Amino acid sequence: MATTPSPDRRRTADEVNEEIRALWLGAGGRLRPDERRVYERLVTEWAEAEADSSPTHAA
């Protein structure tokens, strides 16, 4: 289920969101402490990916 992104490639917000959904689905709606840590890391990664895709963030 969990994937590790390649260090040279950042995942898109959609890709991270897919993993978040799979985590919740696999947990049956209730996360264990270790799953909660994974979830928090994924939400942070998702927020960064979402910010990177924002038109105002373009370099």
mmCIF file as Biopython writes it, N, C-alpha, C and O atoms, coordinates in Angstrom:
data_model
#
loop_
_atom_site.group_PDB
_atom_site.id
_atom_site.type_symbol
_atom_site.label_atom_id
_atom_site.label_alt_id
_atom_site.label_comp_id
_atom_site.label_asym_id
_atom_site.label_entity_id
_atom_site.label_seq_id
_atom_site.pdbx_PDB_ins_code
_atom_site.Cartn_x
_atom_site.Cartn_y
_atom_site.Cartn_z
_atom_site.occupancy
_atom_site.B_iso_or_equiv
_atom_site.auth_seq_id
_atom_site.auth_asym_id
_atom_site.pdbx_PDB_model_num
ATOM 1   N N  . MET A ? 1  ? 0.820   -1.184 0.000   1.0 0.0 1  A 1 
ATOM 2   C CA . MET A ? 1  ? 0.000   0.000  0.000   1.0 0.0 1  A 1 
ATOM 3   C C  . MET A ? 1  ? 0.863   1.247  0.000   1.0 0.0 1  A 1 
ATOM 4   O O  . MET A ? 1  ? 0.755   2.059  -0.919  1.0 0.0 1  A 1 
ATOM 5   N N  . ALA A ? 2  ? 1.712   1.426  0.993   1.0 0.0 2  A 1 
ATOM 6   C CA . ALA A ? 2  ? 2.528   2.628  1.075   1.0 0.0 2  A 1 
ATOM 7   C C  . ALA A ? 2  ? 3.612   2.605  0.012   1.0 0.0 2  A 1 
ATOM 8   O O  . ALA A ? 2  ? 4.214   1.572  -0.281  1.0 0.0 2  A 1 
ATOM 9   N N  . THR A ? 3  ? 3.832   3.759  -0.542  1.0 0.0 3  A 1 
ATOM 10  C CA . THR A ? 3  ? 4.886   3.886  -1.538  1.0 0.0 3  A 1 
ATOM 11  C C  . THR A ? 3  ? 5.902   4.888  -1.037  1.0 0.0 3  A 1 
ATOM 12  O O  . THR A ? 3  ? 5.578   5.799  -0.275  1.0 0.0 3  A 1 
ATOM 13  N N  . THR A ? 4  ? 7.109   4.710  -1.466  1.0 0.0 4  A 1 
ATOM 14  C CA . THR A ? 4  ? 8.168   5.636  -1.104  1.0 0.0 4  A 1 
ATOM 15  C C  . THR A ? 4  ? 8.543   6.404  -2.346  1.0 0.0 4  A 1 
ATOM 16  O O  . THR A ? 4  ? 8.984   5.815  -3.333  1.0 0.0 4  A 1 
ATOM 17  N N  . PRO A ? 5  ? 8.373   7.723  -2.310  1.0 0.0 5  A 1 
ATOM 18  C CA . PRO A ? 5  ? 8.700   8.480  -3.508  1.0 0.0 5  A 1 
ATOM 19  C C  . PRO A ? 5  ? 10.192  8.461  -3.785  1.0 0.0 5  A 1 
ATOM 20  O O  . PRO A ? 5  ? 11.017  8.429  -2.872  1.0 0.0 5  A 1 
ATOM 21  N N  . SER A ? 6  ? 10.511  8.483  -5.050  1.0 0.0 6  A 1 
ATOM 22  C CA . SER A ? 6  ? 11.904  8.561  -5.464  1.0 0.0 6  A 1 
ATOM 23  C C  . SER A ? 6  ? 12.460  9.908  -5.008  1.0 0.0 6  A 1 
ATOM 24  O O  . SER A ? 6  ? 11.770  10.922 -5.116  1.0 0.0 6  A 1 
ATOM 25  N N  . PRO A ? 7  ? 13.697  9.938  -4.499  1.0 0.0 7  A 1 
ATOM 26  C CA . PRO A ? 7  ? 14.241  11.206 -4.014  1.0 0.0 7  A 1 
ATOM 27  C C  . PRO A ? 7  ? 14.363  12.272 -5.099  1.0 0.0 7  A 1 
ATOM 28  O O  . PRO A ? 7  ? 14.399  13.462 -4.788  1.0 0.0 7  A 1 
ATOM 29  N N  . ASP A ? 8  ? 14.426  11.861 -6.374  1.0 0.0 8  A 1 
ATOM 30  C CA . ASP A ? 8  ? 14.576  12.833 -7.453  1.0 0.0 8  A 1 
ATOM 31  C C  . ASP A ? 8  ? 13.244  13.224 -8.083  1.0 0.0 8  A 1 
ATOM 32  O O  . ASP A ? 8  ? 13.223  14.015 -9.026  1.0 0.0 8  A 1 
ATOM 33  N N  . ARG A ? 9  ? 12.145  12.695 -7.588  1.0 0.0 9  A 1 
ATOM 34  C CA . ARG A ? 9  ? 10.830  13.002 -8.149  1.0 0.0 9  A 1 
ATOM 35  C C  . ARG A ? 9  ? 9.814   13.214 -7.039  1.0 0.0 9  A 1 
ATOM 36  O O  . ARG A ? 9  ? 9.584   12.330 -6.215  1.0 0.0 9  A 1 
ATOM 37  N N  . ARG A ? 10 ? 9.212   14.388 -7.026  1.0 0.0 10 A 1 
ATOM 38  C CA . ARG A ? 10 ? 8.155   14.664 -6.056  1.0 0.0 10 A 1 
ATOM 39  C C  . ARG A ? 10 ? 6.835   14.190 -6.637  1.0 0.0 10 A 1 
ATOM 40  O O  . ARG A ? 10 ? 6.579   14.344 -7.832  1.0 0.0 10 A 1 
ATOM 41  N N  . ARG A ? 11 ? 6.003   13.616 -5.788  1.0 0.0 11 A 1 
ATOM 42  C CA . ARG A ? 11 ? 4.702   13.144 -6.242  1.0 0.0 11 A 1 
ATOM 43  C C  . ARG A ? 11 ? 3.724   14.314 -6.347  1.0 0.0 11 A 1 
ATOM 44  O O  . ARG A ? 11 ? 3.882   15.341 -5.688  1.0 0.0 11 A 1 
ATOM 45  N N  . THR A ? 12 ? 2.726   14.131 -7.181  1.0 0.0 12 A 1 
ATOM 46  C CA . THR A ? 12 ? 1.682   15.142 -7.305  1.0 0.0 12 A 1 
ATOM 47  C C  . THR A ? 12 ? 0.737   15.031 -6.110  1.0 0.0 12 A 1 
ATOM 48  O O  . THR A ? 12 ? 0.716   14.021 -5.406  1.0 0.0 12 A 1 
ATOM 49  N N  . ALA A ? 13 ? -0.040  16.090 -5.898  1.0 0.0 13 A 1 
ATOM 50  C CA . ALA A ? 13 ? -1.029  16.082 -4.823  1.0 0.0 13 A 1 
ATOM 51  C C  . ALA A ? 13 ? -2.028  14.941 -5.028  1.0 0.0 13 A 1 
ATOM 52  O O  . ALA A ? 13 ? -2.459  14.310 -4.063  1.0 0.0 13 A 1 
ATOM 53  N N  . ASP A ? 14 ? -2.391  14.681 -6.270  1.0 0.0 14 A 1 
ATOM 54  C CA . ASP A ? 14 ? -3.327  13.586 -6.553  1.0 0.0 14 A 1 
ATOM 55  C C  . ASP A ? 14 ? -2.749  12.230 -6.171  1.0 0.0 14 A 1 
ATOM 56  O O  . ASP A ? 14 ? -3.458  11.377 -5.636  1.0 0.0 14 A 1 
ATOM 57  N N  . GLU A ? 15 ? -1.465  12.030 -6.446  1.0 0.0 15 A 1 
ATOM 58  C CA . GLU A ? 15 ? -0.822  10.759 -6.097  1.0 0.0 15 A 1 
ATOM 59  C C  . GLU A ? 15 ? -0.788  10.567 -4.571  1.0 0.0 15 A 1 
ATOM 60  O O  . GLU A ? 15 ? -1.062  9.480  -4.063  1.0 0.0 15 A 1 
ATOM 61  N N  . VAL A ? 16 ? -0.454  11.621 -3.872  1.0 0.0 16 A 1 
ATOM 62  C CA . VAL A ? 16 ? -0.398  11.537 -2.408  1.0 0.0 16 A 1 
ATOM 63  C C  . VAL A ? 16 ? -1.801  11.332 -1.850  1.0 0.0 16 A 1 
ATOM 64  O O  . VAL A ? 16 ? -1.996  10.540 -0.928  1.0 0.0 16 A 1 
ATOM 65  N N  . ASN A ? 17 ? -2.780  12.043 -2.407  1.0 0.0 17 A 1 
ATOM 66  C CA . ASN A ? 17 ? -4.158  11.900 -1.952  1.0 0.0 17 A 1 
ATOM 67  C C  . ASN A ? 17 ? -4.647  10.467 -2.130  1.0 0.0 17 A 1 
ATOM 68  O O  . ASN A ? 17 ? -5.382  9.948  -1.289  1.0 0.0 17 A 1 
ATOM 69  N N  . GLU A ? 18 ? -4.248  9.840  -3.204  1.0 0.0 18 A 1 
ATOM 70  C CA . GLU A ? 18 ? -4.622  8.436  -3.439  1.0 0.0 18 A 1 
ATOM 71  C C  . GLU A ? 18 ? -4.084  7.545  -2.310  1.0 0.0 18 A 1 
ATOM 72  O O  . GLU A ? 18 ? -4.776  6.643  -1.839  1.0 0.0 18 A 1 
ATOM 73  N N  . GLU A ? 19 ? -2.853  7.806  -1.885  1.0 0.0 19 A 1 
ATOM 74  C CA . GLU A ? 19 ? -2.284  7.012  -0.797  1.0 0.0 19 A 1 
ATOM 75  C C  . GLU A ? 19 ? -2.993  7.301  0.533   1.0 0.0 19 A 1 
ATOM 76  O O  . GLU A ? 19 ? -3.193  6.395  1.342   1.0 0.0 19 A 1 
ATOM 77  N N  . ILE A ? 20 ? -3.368  8.555  0.753   1.0 0.0 20 A 1 
ATOM 78  C CA . ILE A ? 20 ? -4.117  8.908  1.971   1.0 0.0 20 A 1 
ATOM 79  C C  . ILE A ? 20 ? -5.444  8.157  1.996   1.0 0.0 20 A 1 
ATOM 80  O O  . ILE A ? 20 ? -5.824  7.593  3.022   1.0 0.0 20 A 1 
ATOM 81  N N  . ARG A ? 21 ? -6.139  8.152  0.878   1.0 0.0 21 A 1 
ATOM 82  C CA . ARG A ? 21 ? -7.430  7.437  0.810   1.0 0.0 21 A 1 
ATOM 83  C C  . ARG A ? 21 ? -7.247  5.938  1.065   1.0 0.0 21 A 1 
ATOM 84  O O  . ARG A ? 21 ? -8.048  5.322  1.769   1.0 0.0 21 A 1 
ATOM 85  N N  . ALA A ? 22 ? -6.201  5.361  0.495   1.0 0.0 22 A 1 
ATOM 86  C CA . ALA A ? 22 ? -5.942  3.929  0.700   1.0 0.0 22 A 1 
ATOM 87  C C  . ALA A ? 22 ? -5.623  3.640  2.161   1.0 0.0 22 A 1 
ATOM 88  O O  . ALA A ? 22 ? -6.031  2.609  2.695   1.0 0.0 22 A 1 
ATOM 89  N N  . LEU A ? 23 ? -4.901  4.540  2.803   1.0 0.0 23 A 1 
ATOM 90  C CA . LEU A ? 23 ? -4.580  4.364  4.220   1.0 0.0 23 A 1 
ATOM 91  C C  . LEU A ? 23 ? -5.857  4.337  5.052   1.0 0.0 23 A 1 
ATOM 92  O O  . LEU A ? 23 ? -6.040  3.448  5.885   1.0 0.0 23 A 1 
ATOM 93  N N  . TRP A ? 24 ? -6.732  5.301  4.831   1.0 0.0 24 A 1 
ATOM 94  C CA . TRP A ? 24 ? -7.993  5.347  5.579   1.0 0.0 24 A 1 
ATOM 95  C C  . TRP A ? 24 ? -8.872  4.136  5.275   1.0 0.0 24 A 1 
ATOM 96  O O  . TRP A ? 24 ? -9.491  3.571  6.177   1.0 0.0 24 A 1 
ATOM 97  N N  . LEU A ? 25 ? -8.926  3.746  4.024   1.0 0.0 25 A 1 
ATOM 98  C CA . LEU A ? 25 ? -9.743  2.592  3.645   1.0 0.0 25 A 1 
ATOM 99  C C  . LEU A ? 25 ? -9.229  1.328  4.317   1.0 0.0 25 A 1 
ATOM 100 O O  . LEU A ? 25 ? -10.006 0.544  4.863   1.0 0.0 25 A 1 
ATOM 101 N N  . GLY A ? 26 ? -7.919  1.135  4.275   1.0 0.0 26 A 1 
ATOM 102 C CA . GLY A ? 26 ? -7.321  -0.042 4.896   1.0 0.0 26 A 1 
ATOM 103 C C  . GLY A ? 26 ? -7.463  -0.058 6.407   1.0 0.0 26 A 1 
ATOM 104 O O  . GLY A ? 26 ? -7.479  -1.123 7.023   1.0 0.0 26 A 1 
ATOM 105 N N  . ALA A ? 27 ? -7.567  1.130  7.008   1.0 0.0 27 A 1 
ATOM 106 C CA . ALA A ? 27 ? -7.680  1.228  8.463   1.0 0.0 27 A 1 
ATOM 107 C C  . ALA A ? 27 ? -9.126  1.153  8.923   1.0 0.0 27 A 1 
ATOM 108 O O  . ALA A ? 27 ? -9.390  1.116  10.124  1.0 0.0 27 A 1 
ATOM 109 N N  . GLY A ? 28 ? -10.048 1.132  8.004   1.0 0.0 28 A 1 
ATOM 110 C CA . GLY A ? 28 ? -11.449 1.059  8.381   1.0 0.0 28 A 1 
ATOM 111 C C  . GLY A ? 28 ? -11.943 2.319  9.085   1.0 0.0 28 A 1 
ATOM 112 O O  . GLY A ? 28 ? -12.882 2.269  9.879   1.0 0.0 28 A 1 
ATOM 113 N N  . GLY A ? 29 ? -11.302 3.446  8.788   1.0 0.0 29 A 1 
ATOM 114 C CA . GLY A ? 29 ? -11.752 4.712  9.361   1.0 0.0 29 A 1 
ATOM 115 C C  . GLY A ? 29 ? -11.167 5.052  10.720  1.0 0.0 29 A 1 
ATOM 116 O O  . GLY A ? 29 ? -11.477 6.104  11.279  1.0 0.0 29 A 1 
ATOM 117 N N  . ARG A ? 30 ? -10.331 4.186  11.257  1.0 0.0 30 A 1 
ATOM 118 C CA . ARG A ? 30 ? -9.712  4.444  12.566  1.0 0.0 30 A 1 
ATOM 119 C C  . ARG A ? 30 ? -8.229  4.105  12.477  1.0 0.0 30 A 1 
ATOM 120 O O  . ARG A ? 30 ? -7.860  2.950  12.267  1.0 0.0 30 A 1 
ATOM 121 N N  . LEU A ? 31 ? -7.378  5.123  12.640  1.0 0.0 31 A 1 
ATOM 122 C CA . LEU A ? 31 ? -5.940  4.931  12.482  1.0 0.0 31 A 1 
ATOM 123 C C  . LEU A ? 31 ? -5.274  4.557  13.799  1.0 0.0 31 A 1 
ATOM 124 O O  . LEU A ? 31 ? -5.567  5.132  14.847  1.0 0.0 31 A 1 
ATOM 125 N N  . ARG A ? 32 ? -4.371  3.580  13.726  1.0 0.0 32 A 1 
ATOM 126 C CA . ARG A ? 32 ? -3.515  3.244  14.866  1.0 0.0 32 A 1 
ATOM 127 C C  . ARG A ? 32 ? -2.442  4.319  14.972  1.0 0.0 32 A 1 
ATOM 128 O O  . ARG A ? 32 ? -2.262  5.092  14.031  1.0 0.0 32 A 1 
ATOM 129 N N  . PRO A ? 33 ? -1.725  4.391  16.088  1.0 0.0 33 A 1 
ATOM 130 C CA . PRO A ? 33 ? -0.692  5.423  16.237  1.0 0.0 33 A 1 
ATOM 131 C C  . PRO A ? 33 ? 0.346   5.422  15.107  1.0 0.0 33 A 1 
ATOM 132 O O  . PRO A ? 33 ? 0.742   6.489  14.638  1.0 0.0 33 A 1 
ATOM 133 N N  . ASP A ? 34 ? 0.784   4.258  14.672  1.0 0.0 34 A 1 
ATOM 134 C CA . ASP A ? 34 ? 1.766   4.220  13.587  1.0 0.0 34 A 1 
ATOM 135 C C  . ASP A ? 34 ? 1.148   4.698  12.275  1.0 0.0 34 A 1 
ATOM 136 O O  . ASP A ? 34 ? 1.818   5.358  11.481  1.0 0.0 34 A 1 
ATOM 137 N N  . GLU A ? 35 ? -0.109  4.373  12.044  1.0 0.0 35 A 1 
ATOM 138 C CA . GLU A ? 35 ? -0.802  4.835  10.846  1.0 0.0 35 A 1 
ATOM 139 C C  . GLU A ? 35 ? -1.037  6.343  10.917  1.0 0.0 35 A 1 
ATOM 140 O O  . GLU A ? 35 ? -0.991  7.028  9.896   1.0 0.0 35 A 1 
ATOM 141 N N  . ARG A ? 36 ? -1.284  6.852  12.104  1.0 0.0 36 A 1 
ATOM 142 C CA . ARG A ? 36 ? -1.484  8.295  12.294  1.0 0.0 36 A 1 
ATOM 143 C C  . ARG A ? 36 ? -0.212  9.052  11.897  1.0 0.0 36 A 1 
ATOM 144 O O  . ARG A ? 36 ? -0.287  10.107 11.267  1.0 0.0 36 A 1 
ATOM 145 N N  . ARG A ? 37 ? 0.952   8.515  12.265  1.0 0.0 37 A 1 
ATOM 146 C CA . ARG A ? 37 ? 2.218   9.164  11.892  1.0 0.0 37 A 1 
ATOM 147 C C  . ARG A ? 37 ? 2.389   9.173  10.370  1.0 0.0 37 A 1 
ATOM 148 O O  . ARG A ? 37 ? 2.822   10.171 9.795   1.0 0.0 37 A 1 
ATOM 149 N N  . VAL A ? 38 ? 2.050   8.069  9.731   1.0 0.0 38 A 1 
ATOM 150 C CA . VAL A ? 38 ? 2.118   8.002  8.265   1.0 0.0 38 A 1 
ATOM 151 C C  . VAL A ? 38 ? 1.150   9.022  7.666   1.0 0.0 38 A 1 
ATOM 152 O O  . VAL A ? 38 ? 1.495   9.737  6.725   1.0 0.0 38 A 1 
ATOM 153 N N  . TYR A ? 39 ? -0.055  9.081  8.214   1.0 0.0 39 A 1 
ATOM 154 C CA . TYR A ? 39 ? -1.066  10.019 7.734   1.0 0.0 39 A 1 
ATOM 155 C C  . TYR A ? 39 ? -0.568  11.466 7.842   1.0 0.0 39 A 1 
ATOM 156 O O  . TYR A ? 39 ? -0.717  12.249 6.904   1.0 0.0 39 A 1 
ATOM 157 N N  . GLU A ? 40 ? 0.012   11.809 8.969   1.0 0.0 40 A 1 
ATOM 158 C CA . GLU A ? 40 ? 0.513   13.170 9.163   1.0 0.0 40 A 1 
ATOM 159 C C  . GLU A ? 40 ? 1.621   13.503 8.166   1.0 0.0 40 A 1 
ATOM 160 O O  . GLU A ? 40 ? 1.677   14.617 7.645   1.0 0.0 40 A 1 
ATOM 161 N N  . ARG A ? 41 ? 2.502   12.536 7.901   1.0 0.0 41 A 1 
ATOM 162 C CA . ARG A ? 41 ? 3.558   12.751 6.906   1.0 0.0 41 A 1 
ATOM 163 C C  . ARG A ? 41 ? 2.946   12.942 5.520   1.0 0.0 41 A 1 
ATOM 164 O O  . ARG A ? 41 ? 3.378   13.807 4.757   1.0 0.0 41 A 1 
ATOM 165 N N  . LEU A ? 42 ? 1.939   12.129 5.199   1.0 0.0 42 A 1 
ATOM 166 C CA . LEU A ? 42 ? 1.297   12.225 3.892   1.0 0.0 42 A 1 
ATOM 167 C C  . LEU A ? 42 ? 0.559   13.550 3.717   1.0 0.0 42 A 1 
ATOM 168 O O  . LEU A ? 42 ? 0.595   14.140 2.637   1.0 0.0 42 A 1 
ATOM 169 N N  . VAL A ? 43 ? -0.105  14.018 4.762   1.0 0.0 43 A 1 
ATOM 170 C CA . VAL A ? 43 ? -0.821  15.292 4.667   1.0 0.0 43 A 1 
ATOM 171 C C  . VAL A ? 43 ? 0.166   16.429 4.428   1.0 0.0 43 A 1 
ATOM 172 O O  . VAL A ? 43 ? -0.108  17.340 3.646   1.0 0.0 43 A 1 
ATOM 173 N N  . THR A ? 44 ? 1.304   16.375 5.095   1.0 0.0 44 A 1 
ATOM 174 C CA . THR A ? 44 ? 2.341   17.390 4.877   1.0 0.0 44 A 1 
ATOM 175 C C  . THR A ? 44 ? 2.846   17.326 3.442   1.0 0.0 44 A 1 
ATOM 176 O O  . THR A ? 44 ? 3.000   18.356 2.786   1.0 0.0 44 A 1 
ATOM 177 N N  . GLU A ? 45 ? 3.106   16.111 2.954   1.0 0.0 45 A 1 
ATOM 178 C CA . GLU A ? 45 ? 3.567   15.942 1.571   1.0 0.0 45 A 1 
ATOM 179 C C  . GLU A ? 45 ? 2.510   16.438 0.594   1.0 0.0 45 A 1 
ATOM 180 O O  . GLU A ? 45 ? 2.837   17.081 -0.403  1.0 0.0 45 A 1 
ATOM 181 N N  . TRP A ? 46 ? 1.232   16.139 0.877   1.0 0.0 46 A 1 
ATOM 182 C CA . TRP A ? 46 ? 0.140   16.583 0.010   1.0 0.0 46 A 1 
ATOM 183 C C  . TRP A ? 46 ? 0.084   18.110 -0.048  1.0 0.0 46 A 1 
ATOM 184 O O  . TRP A ? 46 ? -0.049  18.690 -1.125  1.0 0.0 46 A 1 
ATOM 185 N N  . ALA A ? 47 ? 0.188   18.762 1.125   1.0 0.0 47 A 1 
ATOM 186 C CA . ALA A ? 47 ? 0.118   20.221 1.176   1.0 0.0 47 A 1 
ATOM 187 C C  . ALA A ? 47 ? 1.258   20.850 0.382   1.0 0.0 47 A 1 
ATOM 188 O O  . ALA A ? 47 ? 1.057   21.845 -0.315  1.0 0.0 47 A 1 
ATOM 189 N N  . GLU A ? 48 ? 2.451   20.274 0.485   1.0 0.0 48 A 1 
ATOM 190 C CA . GLU A ? 48 ? 3.595   20.786 -0.270  1.0 0.0 48 A 1 
ATOM 191 C C  . GLU A ? 48 ? 3.380   20.605 -1.772  1.0 0.0 48 A 1 
ATOM 192 O O  . GLU A ? 48 ? 3.682   21.498 -2.564  1.0 0.0 48 A 1 
ATOM 193 N N  . ALA A ? 49 ? 2.859   19.449 -2.152  1.0 0.0 49 A 1 
ATOM 194 C CA . ALA A ? 49 ? 2.603   19.181 -3.572  1.0 0.0 49 A 1 
ATOM 195 C C  . ALA A ? 49 ? 1.510   20.105 -4.097  1.0 0.0 49 A 1 
ATOM 196 O O  . ALA A ? 49 ? 1.592   20.586 -5.227  1.0 0.0 49 A 1 
ATOM 197 N N  . GLU A ? 50 ? 0.500   20.350 -3.293  1.0 0.0 50 A 1 
ATOM 198 C CA . GLU A ? 50 ? -0.593  21.242 -3.686  1.0 0.0 50 A 1 
ATOM 199 C C  . GLU A ? 50 ? -0.061  22.669 -3.865  1.0 0.0 50 A 1 
ATOM 200 O O  . GLU A ? 50 ? -0.423  23.354 -4.821  1.0 0.0 50 A 1 
ATOM 201 N N  . ALA A ? 51 ? 0.786   23.105 -2.953  1.0 0.0 51 A 1 
ATOM 202 C CA . ALA A ? 51 ? 1.372   24.447 -3.056  1.0 0.0 51 A 1 
ATOM 203 C C  . ALA A ? 51 ? 2.259   24.550 -4.291  1.0 0.0 51 A 1 
ATOM 204 O O  . ALA A ? 51 ? 2.271   25.579 -4.966  1.0 0.0 51 A 1 
ATOM 205 N N  . ASP A ? 52 ? 2.996   23.493 -4.583  1.0 0.0 52 A 1 
ATOM 206 C CA . ASP A ? 52 ? 3.874   23.488 -5.756  1.0 0.0 52 A 1 
ATOM 207 C C  . ASP A ? 52 ? 3.083   23.572 -7.054  1.0 0.0 52 A 1 
ATOM 208 O O  . ASP A ? 52 ? 3.578   24.101 -8.049  1.0 0.0 52 A 1 
ATOM 209 N N  . SER A ? 53 ? 1.869   23.059 -7.049  1.0 0.0 53 A 1 
ATOM 210 C CA . SER A ? 53 ? 1.065   23.053 -8.276  1.0 0.0 53 A 1 
ATOM 211 C C  . SER A ? 53 ? 0.241   24.325 -8.432  1.0 0.0 53 A 1 
ATOM 212 O O  . SER A ? 53 ? -0.419  24.521 -9.452  1.0 0.0 53 A 1 
ATOM 213 N N  . SER A ? 54 ? 0.280   25.188 -7.422  1.0 0.0 54 A 1 
ATOM 214 C CA . SER A ? 54 ? -0.478  26.428 -7.454  1.0 0.0 54 A 1 
ATOM 215 C C  . SER A ? 54 ? 0.081   27.353 -8.536  1.0 0.0 54 A 1 
ATOM 216 O O  . SER A ? 54 ? 1.300   27.483 -8.655  1.0 0.0 54 A 1 
ATOM 217 N N  . PRO A ? 55 ? -0.776  27.994 -9.323  1.0 0.0 55 A 1 
ATOM 218 C CA . PRO A ? 55 ? -0.297  28.882 -10.369 1.0 0.0 55 A 1 
ATOM 219 C C  . PRO A ? 55 ? 0.522   30.049 -9.818  1.0 0.0 55 A 1 
ATOM 220 O O  . PRO A ? 55 ? 1.397   30.563 -10.515 1.0 0.0 55 A 1 
ATOM 221 N N  . THR A ? 56 ? 0.259   30.471 -8.602  1.0 0.0 56 A 1 
ATOM 222 C CA . THR A ? 56 ? 1.000   31.586 -8.016  1.0 0.0 56 A 1 
ATOM 223 C C  . THR A ? 56 ? 2.383   31.173 -7.536  1.0 0.0 56 A 1 
ATOM 224 O O  . THR A ? 56 ? 3.197   32.023 -7.177  1.0 0.0 56 A 1 
ATOM 225 N N  . HIS A ? 57 ? 2.652   29.863 -7.529  1.0 0.0 57 A 1 
ATOM 226 C CA . HIS A ? 57 ? 3.934   29.357 -7.073  1.0 0.0 57 A 1 
ATOM 227 C C  . HIS A ? 57 ? 4.924   29.176 -8.215  1.0 0.0 57 A 1 
ATOM 228 O O  . HIS A ? 57 ? 6.088   28.842 -7.990  1.0 0.0 57 A 1 
ATOM 229 N N  . ALA A ? 58 ? 4.460   29.395 -9.432  1.0 0.0 58 A 1 
ATOM 230 C CA . ALA A ? 58 ? 5.326   29.167 -10.599 1.0 0.0 58 A 1 
ATOM 231 C C  . ALA A ? 58 ? 6.579   30.035 -10.517 1.0 0.0 58 A 1 
ATOM 232 O O  . ALA A ? 58 ? 6.538   31.196 -10.110 1.0 0.0 58 A 1 
ATOM 233 N N  . ALA A ? 59 ? 7.690   29.429 -10.917 1.0 0.0 59 A 1 
ATOM 234 C CA . ALA A ? 59 ? 8.981   30.148 -10.841 1.0 0.0 59 A 1 
ATOM 235 C C  . ALA A ? 59 ? 9.164   31.095 -11.991 1.0 0.0 59 A 1 
ATOM 236 O O  . ALA A ? 59 ? 10.189  31.772 -12.076 1.0 0.0 59 A 1 
#
